[in-house]
Amino acid sequence: MKLREHVWVFDKCIVCGAFAWATVRSKAVLEGKTDPGTTDERTCLERDDYQTRLCPAPARRQFAYEDFDTIKRRIDEIEAQRIAAINTATT
């Protein structure tokens, strides 16, 4: 899907660099130009939103405490590898 909307941060679009319409209007009035109006017809650069239309199927979440044995086993393996690496480095 393509987007053409501004992403405003501190009155400036981070995608195309355009200033917010209120800022544009106030600058025009301060410079003595005519007021450009109340509506902003500008569009941003076209870009992808990187969202696919398909959503993952809903599934039950698995919490860490439900899989404690697997997690503990993996922590023990990592600790054994760390100790082995220390022992080989010191010898």
C-alpha positions in Angstrom: 0.0 0.0 0.0 1.3 3.5 -0.9 1.1 6.4 1.5 1.1 10.1 0.7 0.8 11.6 4.2 3.1 13.9 6.0 4.8 12.7 9.3 5.1 15.9 11.4 7.9 16.3 13.9 8.3 19.8 15.4 6.3 21.3 12.5 8.4 19.7 9.8 7.7 16.6 7.8 10.5 14.0 8.3 9.8 12.4 4.9 9.7 15.3 2.5 10.9 18.3 4.6 7.8 20.4 4.1 7.0 22.9 6.9 3.6 22.7 8.7 0.9 24.8 7.1 0.6 27.0 10.1 4.3 27.8 9.8 4.0 28.5 6.1 1.0 30.8 6.7 2.7 32.8 9.5 5.9 33.3 7.5 3.8 34.6 4.5 2.0 37.1 6.8 5.2 38.2 8.5 6.8 38.8 5.0 3.9 40.9 4.0 2.5 38.5 1.4 -1.1 37.5 1.1 -2.4 34.7 3.4 -2.3 31.4 1.4 -5.5 30.2 3.0 -6.7 27.8 5.6 -6.5 24.6 3.7 -3.3 22.7 2.9 -3.5 21.0 -0.5 0.1 19.7 -0.4 0.8 16.0 -0.4 3.9 14.2 0.7 6.2 11.9 -1.3 4.8 8.6 -2.2 6.2 5.8 -0.1 5.4 2.2 0.9 4.0 1.5 4.3 5.7 -1.9 4.4 2.6 -3.6 5.8 1.3 -6.7 4.1 -2.4 -7.1 3.8 -2.3 -10.5 5.4 -2.2 -10.7 9.2 -0.9 -13.7 11.1 -3.4 -16.2 12.4 -4.3 -15.5 16.0 -2.6 -17.9 18.4 -2.3 -18.5 22.1 0.7 -16.8 23.6 3.2 -19.0 25.4 4.6 -17.4 28.5 8.2 -18.0 29.7 7.2 -19.7 32.9 5.3 -22.3 30.9 8.5 -23.3 29.1 10.8 -23.1 32.1 12.5 -26.4 31.6 13.7 -25.6 28.0 14.9 -22.1 29.1 16.8 -23.5 32.1 18.4 -26.2 29.9 19.6 -23.6 27.4 20.9 -21.3 30.1 22.9 -24.3 31.5 24.3 -25.1 28.0 25.5 -21.5 27.6 27.1 -21.5 31.0 28.9 -24.7 30.2 30.2 -23.2 26.9 31.3 -20.1 28.8 33.2 -22.2 31.4 34.8 -24.3 28.6 35.9 -21.2 26.8 37.5 -19.8 30.0 39.3 -23.1 30.7 40.7 -23.3 27.2 41.8 -19.6 27.3 43.7 -20.1 30.6 45.6 -23.2 29.5 
